[in-house]
Amino acid sequence: MTPTAATTATVRLTTAQALVRFLSRQYTERDGVRQRLITGTWGIFGHGNVAGLGQALLQYADDMPFHQGRNEQAMVHAAVGYARQSDRLSAHAVTTSIGPGATNLVTGAALATVNHLPVLLLPGDVFAARPADPVLQQLEVPYAGDVSVNDCLRPVSKYFDRITRPEQLIPAALQAMRVLADPVDTGAVTLALPQDVQAEAYDWPQEFFAERVWGVRRPAPDATELAAAVRALKQARRPLIVAGGGVHHSGAEQALAAFADATGIPVASTQAGKGSLPYDHPADVGGIGHTGTATANELARTADLVIGVGTRYTDFTTASATLFAGPGVRFLNLNIAAFDAHKLAALPLVADAREGLTALGEALGERYRAEPAHVTAYTDDKERWEHRVDACYAADDDLVRPTQAQVLGVLDELVSGDDILINAAGSLPGDLHKLWRTRSRDQYHVEYGYSCMGYEIPAALGVALAAPGRPVWALVGDGTYLMMPTELVTAVQENIPVKVVVLQNHGYASIGGLSASVGAEGFGTQYRYPVQGAAGYTGAPLPVDLAANAASLGMDVHRAKTVRELREALAATRGATRPTCVYVETETADTVSGPPPAQAWWDVPVAETSDADRSPSTAKAREEYERHVTARRRHL
């Protein structure tokens, strides 16, 4: 058969030009709504990508928006923040030079993959043709000529390919888009691009650049699995729903609310799932696990059926396998990923969260309703917990230095459902999970799958790009701020009005507390001067001025020394149209009561033997550890 003109038409472009043009024509579609899959590219240019992708992005600047980054890891965090705020239906690409630029991607790639959030990584690579070997920044591997530093990205990528010939891009790019749009397999996707191949011309088939739509699946539950789920529910007397991040990814919040309304089953949430119900919904009992509420954790301890919806059951959620303590407790896991649906020897219900909840509700009909006494009990317990939150937030004197919980309390007074709070590491995730009153489905943005220090500020940029016009807050401690403040410059450059709240507590407060609890006495966790003859750093705080640092990077800065000044600073910042920072030195828990302690255990092994004279706290911590570890249980 003679080929038609349409099937033989080609266009001559470099590999980099072809990739950028291809990416600008990719779309996702879910529930009949279509949007661009790759809506922008972050980049830092070097000799591995400047002549290839750099030139291509300039040539197609009208089709592919570009954002200039300052740190490669931070660019991935920004892209991840954008993807999460976009419900994983749109994503960003990230390009770097070879060598250190590429290896700096690894942490961000791991974060994306752990959290099932799509990002396309386009690191430069060494010459495919090997005209000179080694080239600048090349890692020589004596036993393998085809290995480069980019191979570090293999274990943290959901798809990886190295494009050593232009024509290899066609199948690789299509596979990359398939993975990015897959609700089960999505994560970091890496296309390593040798610098000579990027600049090499090739005659590309026109069909490669046609608009392509990638459908985002909503699989319905299997009839047999659904029937088993209904039987389990009808037999349950004290069921509990654990809402995970899959509720948000599916957009299943309304379906969850309808299911909870119809059944009266209480809903606890993981860090990723918080906000699945607003805090004032009658069935919402707050966070679960080590950083959860007393209400949710008591329900978990006595539940006879735990219904996981879109959760991975990490150790914080299960209190290191000690939380779900009912003697005959069973698990029913609704998850789009079969791997997660089968955890804890559960009855699996492999389906999209929205479709699964809807089908489960329809199959139950009016045949199940939680016992009135059970509903009354958790409702009363929830009200008691809210009184504890009020006490943590309250400041009797506006002229004193605020605690971290009081900072959250002042912010709680100011925000609406439009505001988005971003956090990832330190002691803030625990306080937020216990105390924060989430008002909308996407207000609470705490990255706790990887809990990566340095995520917050760059992620805030990505979120703000995905949600223009909404107030976006990055909440950071001084430790996290020092990890990665570089993208404040990008915020200033592009006038992205992020709001950064820096809480100065002179060190790694969260790990300092953990260190003290496991007998390590806070060693190496404070930002202080050393004292001669003493271990660690126990002297005066360092004279570091993070507010001045933020100002030097172009931010508007408010310093707040008291609760009153904090209230004024946060109010001014919320209405700001430029990138703005609020700096506050917080009062420590040594002098005032902080938030409620952990309501469930977390397994951090303690030294089994120690020198009683040098480390007397270790033996006591070990005794406490052994008491808790006996409650650990395998659900088989």
C-alpha positions in Angstrom: 0.0 0.0 0.0 1.4 3.4 -0.9 1.8 5.6 2.2 -0.2 8.8 2.2 1.4 12.3 2.5 0.1 12.5 6.1 2.0 9.5 7.2 5.3 10.5 5.6 5.3 14.2 6.3 8.3 15.1 8.6 9.7 18.2 10.2 13.4 18.7 10.9 14.2 19.7 14.5 16.8 19.0 17.1 15.9 16.4 19.7 15.4 19.1 22.3 13.2 21.2 20.0 11.1 18.1 19.3 10.7 17.3 23.0 9.6 20.8 23.9 7.2 20.9 21.0 5.8 17.4 21.9 5.3 18.4 25.5 3.3 21.5 24.6 0.7 19.3 22.9 0.0 16.7 25.7 -3.2 16.8 27.7 -4.9 14.9 30.5 -8.7 14.4 30.7 -10.7 13.3 33.7 -14.5 13.6 34.0 -14.7 15.3 30.6 -12.3 18.1 31.7 -9.2 18.5 29.6 -6.0 20.4 30.6 -2.4 20.7 29.6 -0.2 17.9 31.1 3.1 19.8 31.1 2.3 23.5 31.7 5.8 24.8 32.3 9.5 24.0 32.7 11.9 24.9 35.5 15.5 25.2 34.6 19.1 26.0 35.6 21.4 25.9 32.6 24.9 24.5 32.3 27.0 22.8 29.6 24.8 19.8 29.7 21.5 21.5 28.6 22.2 25.1 27.6 22.7 24.5 23.9 20.0 21.9 23.6 17.0 22.4 25.9 18.0 26.0 26.6 17.8 26.9 22.9 14.6 24.9 22.4 12.8 26.6 25.3 13.8 30.0 23.9 12.5 28.9 20.4 9.2 27.7 21.8 8.8 30.3 24.7 5.2 31.1 23.6 4.2 27.4 24.0 6.2 26.4 27.1 6.4 28.9 30.0 9.8 28.9 31.7 10.7 29.5 35.4 14.3 30.2 36.4 15.4 28.3 39.5 18.2 28.7 41.9 18.6 25.2 43.2 17.9 22.0 41.4 16.3 20.2 44.3 14.1 23.2 45.0 12.9 23.3 41.4 11.6 19.7 41.8 9.8 20.8 45.0 8.2 23.6 43.2 7.0 21.3 40.5 5.7 18.8 43.0 3.8 21.6 44.8 2.2 22.6 41.5 1.3 19.0 40.7 -0.4 18.4 44.1 -2.3 21.6 43.9 -3.4 20.6 40.3 -4.8 17.3 41.6 -2.0 15.5 39.6 -3.7 16.4 36.3 -1.0 18.9 35.3 2.7 18.9 36.0 5.9 20.7 35.4 9.2 19.6 33.8 12.7 20.3 35.3 15.9 20.6 33.3 19.4 20.7 34.7 23.0 20.4 33.4 25.0 17.2 33.8 26.9 16.3 36.9 26.0 18.1 40.2 22.9 19.7 38.6 21.5 16.3 37.8 22.4 14.6 41.1 20.8 17.5 43.0 17.5 16.2 41.6 17.6 13.0 43.5 16.0 14.2 46.8 13.2 15.9 45.0 12.6 12.9 42.8 12.3 10.6 45.8 9.8 13.0 47.4 7.7 13.0 44.2 7.7 9.3 43.9 7.0 8.6 47.6 4.0 10.9 47.4 2.8 9.7 44.0 3.1 13.1 42.5 4.1 13.6 38.8 7.2 15.6 37.8 9.2 15.2 34.5 13.0 15.4 35.0 15.1 16.3 32.0 18.8 16.2 33.2 21.6 16.7 30.8 23.9 13.7 30.3 27.5 13.1 29.0 28.1 12.8 25.3 26.5 9.7 23.7 29.1 9.7 21.0 32.0 9.9 23.5 34.2 12.3 21.4 36.1 13.1 24.6 36.1 10.9 27.6 35.8 12.0 30.4 34.2 15.4 29.9 33.7 18.1 32.5 31.7 16.7 35.5 31.6 13.2 34.2 31.7 10.3 36.6 34.0 7.6 35.2 32.8 4.0 36.0 35.6 1.6 35.0 33.3 -1.4 34.8 30.5 0.2 32.7 30.8 2.7 30.0 27.1 3.5 29.8 26.7 4.6 33.4 26.6 8.3 34.5 25.5 10.1 37.6 22.0 10.2 36.2 21.7 6.5 37.1 21.3 7.6 40.7 17.8 8.7 39.5 16.7 5.1 38.6 15.6 3.9 42.0 13.6 7.1 42.7 12.0 7.3 39.3 8.8 5.5 38.2 10.1 5.6 34.6 13.7 6.1 33.5 15.3 6.2 30.0 18.5 7.6 28.5 18.0 8.9 24.9 21.2 8.0 23.1 19.7 8.5 19.6 17.1 11.1 18.5 14.6 8.5 17.3 14.6 6.9 20.8 12.7 9.9 22.0 9.5 8.9 20.3 8.7 5.7 22.3 10.4 7.1 25.5 8.3 10.3 25.5 5.1 8.4 25.0 5.9 6.1 27.9 6.9 9.1 30.0 3.5 10.7 29.5 1.7 7.4 30.2 3.3 7.1 33.6 2.8 10.8 34.5 -0.9 10.5 33.8 -1.3 7.1 35.5 -3.0 7.5 39.0 -1.3 4.3 40.3 2.2 4.6 38.8 2.8 8.3 38.7 5.8 9.9 40.4 9.1 11.2 39.1 9.8 10.4 35.4 13.3 10.8 34.1 14.5 11.2 30.5 18.3 11.6 30.6 19.4 13.6 27.6 23.1 13.5 26.4 24.1 16.9 25.4 25.1 16.0 21.9 21.8 14.2 21.3 19.9 17.2 22.5 21.4 19.4 19.7 21.3 16.7 17.0 18.8 17.2 14.2 16.3 14.5 13.0 13.4 14.3 10.6 10.5 13.8 12.9 7.1 12.5 11.8 4.4 15.1 12.0 2.1 12.7 13.9 4.5 12.9 16.9 3.4 16.5 17.4 -0.3 16.0 17.1 -2.4 16.9 20.2 -2.6 13.8 22.4 -5.0 13.2 25.3 -4.2 10.9 28.2 -7.3 9.7 30.0 -7.0 9.6 33.8 -8.8 6.4 34.8 -11.5 6.1 37.5 -11.7 2.3 37.9 -14.9 1.0 39.5 -14.8 -1.7 42.2 -15.1 -5.4 41.3 -18.6 -6.8 42.2 -17.2 -9.6 44.3 -14.9 -7.3 46.3 -17.8 -4.8 46.7 -20.1 -7.5 48.1 -17.4 -8.6 50.6 -17.0 -5.0 51.7 -20.7 -4.6 52.3 -20.9 -7.8 54.4 -18.0 -6.6 56.5 -19.6 -3.2 57.1 -23.0 -4.7 58.0 -21.3 -6.8 60.7 -19.3 -3.9 62.2 -20.3 -2.2 65.4 -17.4 0.3 65.8 -16.1 1.1 62.3 -13.6 3.9 61.6 -12.7 5.5 58.2 -9.1 6.5 57.7 -8.9 9.1 54.9 -5.6 9.3 53.1 -4.2 11.4 50.3 -6.0 9.3 47.7 -9.3 11.1 48.7 -7.8 14.4 47.5 -6.2 12.9 44.4 -9.5 11.4 43.4 -11.5 14.5 44.3 -13.6 12.2 46.5 -14.3 14.7 49.3 -18.0 15.1 48.5 -18.4 11.3 48.1 -16.8 10.8 51.5 -19.0 13.4 53.1 -22.1 11.8 51.7 -21.0 8.4 52.9 -20.2 9.7 56.4 -23.5 11.5 56.5 -25.5 8.4 55.5 -23.7 6.0 57.8 -22.5 8.1 60.8 -19.1 6.4 60.6 -16.4 8.7 62.0 -13.6 9.9 59.7 -10.0 10.3 60.9 -7.3 11.6 58.5 -3.6 11.0 57.8 -1.3 13.9 57.1 -2.0 13.6 53.4 -5.7 13.1 53.9 -6.4 16.0 56.3 -9.1 18.2 54.9 -10.9 15.3 53.3 -13.7 16.6 55.5 -13.8 20.2 56.9 -12.9 20.3 60.6 -16.5 21.2 61.5 -18.2 18.3 59.7 -19.9 16.1 62.4 -18.0 13.0 61.4 -14.5 14.5 61.3 -12.5 13.4 64.3 -9.1 14.9 63.2 -5.7 13.5 62.6 -4.8 9.9 63.4 -1.7 8.2 64.6 1.4 9.5 66.4 0.6 13.1 65.5 -3.2 12.6 65.7 -5.9 13.6 68.1 -7.0 11.8 71.3 -10.5 11.4 69.7 -9.3 9.7 66.6 -6.7 7.5 68.3 -9.2 6.2 70.9 -11.6 5.3 68.1 -8.7 3.5 66.4 -7.8 1.5 69.5 -11.4 0.2 69.8 -12.4 -0.1 66.2 -13.6 -3.5 64.9 -13.4 -2.5 61.2 -10.9 0.1 59.9 -11.9 1.4 56.4 -8.8 2.8 54.8 -9.5 5.1 51.8 -6.5 6.1 49.7 -4.0 5.6 52.5 -0.6 3.8 52.5 -0.7 3.1 56.3 2.7 4.5 57.2 4.2 4.0 60.6 2.9 7.4 61.8 -0.6 6.4 60.9 -0.5 3.0 62.6 1.6 4.2 65.5 4.3 1.7 64.4 1.7 -1.1 64.3 0.5 -0.5 67.9 -2.7 1.6 67.3 -5.3 -0.7 66.0 -5.6 -2.8 69.1 -9.1 -4.3 68.9 -8.9 -8.1 69.4 -10.9 -8.9 66.3 -10.1 -5.8 64.2 -10.4 -6.2 60.5 -9.4 -3.9 57.6 -11.2 -2.9 54.5 -8.9 -0.9 52.1 -10.3 1.1 49.3 -7.4 2.1 47.1 -6.7 2.5 43.4 -3.4 0.7 43.9 -3.7 -3.1 44.6 -0.4 -2.9 46.5 -1.9 -0.6 49.1 -5.3 -2.2 49.1 -3.9 -5.5 50.3 -2.0 -4.1 53.3 -2.7 -5.3 56.8 -4.3 -8.5 55.4 -7.3 -6.4 54.4 -10.3 -7.0 52.4 -9.3 -5.2 49.2 -11.6 -2.9 47.3 -9.4 -1.9 44.4 -11.0 1.2 42.8 -10.8 4.9 42.4 -11.7 6.5 45.8 -14.7 8.5 44.5 -16.1 5.6 42.5 -15.5 3.1 45.4 -17.2 5.3 48.0 -20.2 6.0 45.8 -20.6 2.3 44.9 -20.2 1.3 48.6 -22.8 3.8 49.7 -25.3 2.7 47.0 -24.8 -1.0 47.8 -25.4 -0.4 51.5 -28.4 1.8 50.9 -30.1 2.4 54.2 -29.1 -1.0 55.7 -26.3 0.4 57.8 -26.1 3.2 60.4 -23.7 3.6 63.3 -25.3 3.1 66.7 -26.5 6.4 68.2 -24.5 5.9 71.4 -21.3 5.5 69.3 -22.0 8.7 67.4 -22.8 10.6 70.6 -19.6 9.3 72.3 -17.2 10.4 69.5 -19.1 13.7 69.1 -18.7 14.6 72.7 -15.0 13.5 72.7 -14.4 15.7 69.6 -15.9 18.7 71.5 -13.6 18.0 74.4 -10.6 18.0 72.0 -11.6 21.3 70.4 -11.5 22.8 73.9 -7.9 21.6 74.2 -7.1 23.2 70.9 -8.7 26.5 72.1 -6.4 26.3 75.2 -3.3 25.8 73.1 -4.2 28.7 70.8 -5.1 31.1 73.5 -2.8 33.9 74.7 -3.8 35.5 77.9 -1.3 38.4 77.3 -0.9 40.0 73.9 2.5 41.4 74.9 4.3 38.1 75.4 6.4 36.1 73.0 4.1 33.6 71.3 4.5 29.8 71.4 4.4 27.9 68.2 0.9 26.8 68.9 -0.1 30.4 69.5 1.3 31.3 66.1 -1.0 28.8 64.6 -3.9 30.2 66.7 -3.3 33.7 65.4 -3.2 32.5 61.8 -6.3 30.4 62.5 -8.1 33.7 63.3 -7.1 35.3 60.0 -7.5 32.6 57.3 -10.5 31.5 55.2 -11.0 28.4 53.0 -9.1 30.2 50.3 -5.8 30.1 52.2 -3.3 27.3 51.6 -0.8 26.3 54.3 2.4 24.4 53.3 4.7 22.5 55.7 6.8 19.4 55.6 9.3 18.9 58.5 10.2 19.7 62.0 7.7 20.0 64.9 5.1 21.9 62.9 3.6 18.8 61.1 2.7 17.3 64.5 1.2 20.5 65.8 -0.7 21.1 62.5 -2.0 17.6 62.3 -3.4 17.8 65.9 -4.5 21.4 66.0 -5.2 22.9 62.6 -8.8 23.5 61.7 -8.9 22.8 58.0 -11.6 24.7 56.2 -11.3 23.5 52.6 -10.3 20.4 50.7 -6.9 21.9 49.7 -6.0 24.2 52.5 -3.8 21.7 54.3 -0.7 21.0 52.3 1.7 19.1 54.6 4.2 16.9 52.8 4.8 14.0 55.2 5.5 11.1 53.0 9.1 12.1 52.7 9.0 15.0 55.3 11.7 16.8 53.4 13.2 19.9 55.1 13.5 22.7 52.5 10.3 21.7 50.7 8.1 24.4 51.9 9.3 27.6 50.3 9.8 26.2 46.7 6.6 24.2 47.0 4.8 27.4 47.8 5.9 28.9 44.5 4.4 25.9 42.6 1.2 26.0 44.6 0.9 29.8 44.0 1.4 29.2 40.2 -1.4 26.6 40.3 -3.7 28.6 42.4 -3.2 32.3 41.4 -4.9 34.8 43.6 -5.1 32.6 46.7 -3.1 33.3 49.8 -0.3 30.7 50.0 1.6 30.4 53.3 4.9 28.5 53.8 5.4 27.7 57.5 9.0 27.0 58.3 11.3 26.7 61.3 14.8 28.2 61.2 16.3 24.7 60.4 14.1 24.3 57.4 14.6 27.9 56.3 18.4 27.4 56.3 18.0 24.3 54.1 16.6 26.1 51.1 15.7 29.8 51.1 17.0 30.2 47.6 13.7 30.2 45.7 12.7 33.4 47.6 14.7 35.1 44.8 12.5 33.4 42.2 9.4 34.5 44.1 10.8 38.1 44.0 11.8 37.8 40.3 8.4 36.6 39.2 6.5 38.5 41.8 4.8 35.4 43.2 3.2 36.8 46.4 4.0 33.8 48.7 3.8 34.4 52.5 6.7 32.9 54.5 6.4 32.5 58.2 9.7 31.8 59.8 9.6 30.5 63.4 13.0 30.9 65.1 13.6 28.3 67.8 17.4 28.1 67.5 17.8 24.6 66.1 16.1 21.3 65.1 13.4 21.5 67.7 11.5 18.4 66.6 14.5 16.1 66.6 15.8 17.8 69.7 12.7 16.7 71.5 12.9 13.2 70.0 16.6 13.0 70.9 15.7 13.8 74.5 13.0 11.2 74.6 15.3 8.4 73.4 18.2 9.2 75.8 20.4 11.2 73.4 19.8 14.4 75.4 19.3 16.7 72.4 22.9 16.2 71.3 23.7 18.0 68.1 20.3 19.5 67.6 20.6 23.1 68.8 21.9 26.2 66.9 24.1 27.4 69.7 27.8 27.9 70.5 29.8 25.0 71.9 30.8 25.2 75.6 34.2 23.9 76.5 34.0 20.6 78.3 30.4 20.0 77.3 29.1 17.7 74.6 27.2 19.2 71.7 26.3 22.9 71.4 24.8 24.2 74.7 26.0 27.8 74.8 24.4 31.1 73.7 22.2 31.1 70.6 24.0 32.0 67.3 23.7 35.7 66.3 22.0 34.7 63.0 19.4 37.1 61.6 17.1 35.2 59.3 14.8 38.2 58.8 17.7 40.2 57.5 18.6 37.3 55.2 15.1 37.2 53.8 15.2 41.0 53.2 18.6 40.7 51.5 16.9 38.3 49.0 14.3 40.9 48.1 11.4 39.9 50.5 9.3 42.4 52.4 9.8 41.5 56.0 7.8 42.0 59.2 9.4 41.2 62.6 7.0 40.2 65.3 8.2 40.0 69.0 4.8 39.6 70.7 1.4 38.1 70.0 0.0 41.5 69.2 2.8 42.3 66.7 2.3 38.8 65.2 -1.4 39.4 64.7 -0.7 42.7 62.9 2.1 41.2 60.8 0.1 38.2 59.7 -2.9 40.4 58.8 -0.6 42.8 56.7 1.1 39.8 55.1 -2.2 38.1 54.1 -3.1 41.2 52.0 0.3 41.7 50.5 0.8 41.6 46.8 4.6 41.0 47.0 6.5 38.1 48.5 6.5 38.8 52.2 8.1 37.2 55.3 7.0 37.2 58.9 9.8 36.5 61.3 8.9 35.5 64.9 11.1 34.1 67.7 8.9 31.6 69.5 8.7 30.8 73.2 9.9 27.3 74.0 8.0 24.4 75.6 10.5 24.6 78.5 8.8 27.7 79.9 5.2 27.3 78.7 2.8 24.5 78.0 2.8 23.4 74.4 0.3 21.4 72.4 -1.0 18.1 73.8 1.7 15.3 73.8 1.6 12.5 71.3 -1.5 10.4 71.7 0.1 7.3 70.2 3.6 5.8 70.0 6.2 6.0 67.3 9.0 3.4 67.1 12.5 4.9 67.3 14.8 2.3 68.7 16.8 3.2 71.8 20.3 2.0 72.6 20.0 -1.4 74.2 23.0 -0.8 76.5 24.7 2.4 77.6 27.1 3.8 80.2 24.9 4.7 83.2 27.4 7.4 84.4 27.7 9.2 81.0 24.2 8.7 79.7 21.8 8.1 82.6 18.7 9.0 80.5 19.3 6.3 78.0 18.5 3.4 80.3 15.2 5.0 81.4 14.3 5.6 77.7 15.1 2.0 76.9 12.7 0.8 79.6 10.0 3.0 78.1 10.7 1.7 74.7 10.5 -2.0 75.7 7.1 -1.3 77.4 5.7 0.1 74.1 7.2 -2.4 71.7 5.4 -5.2 73.3 2.1 -3.8 72.0 3.3 -4.0 68.4 1.1 -6.3 66.4 1.1 -7.9 62.9 -2.3 -8.0 61.4 -2.5 -11.3 59.6 
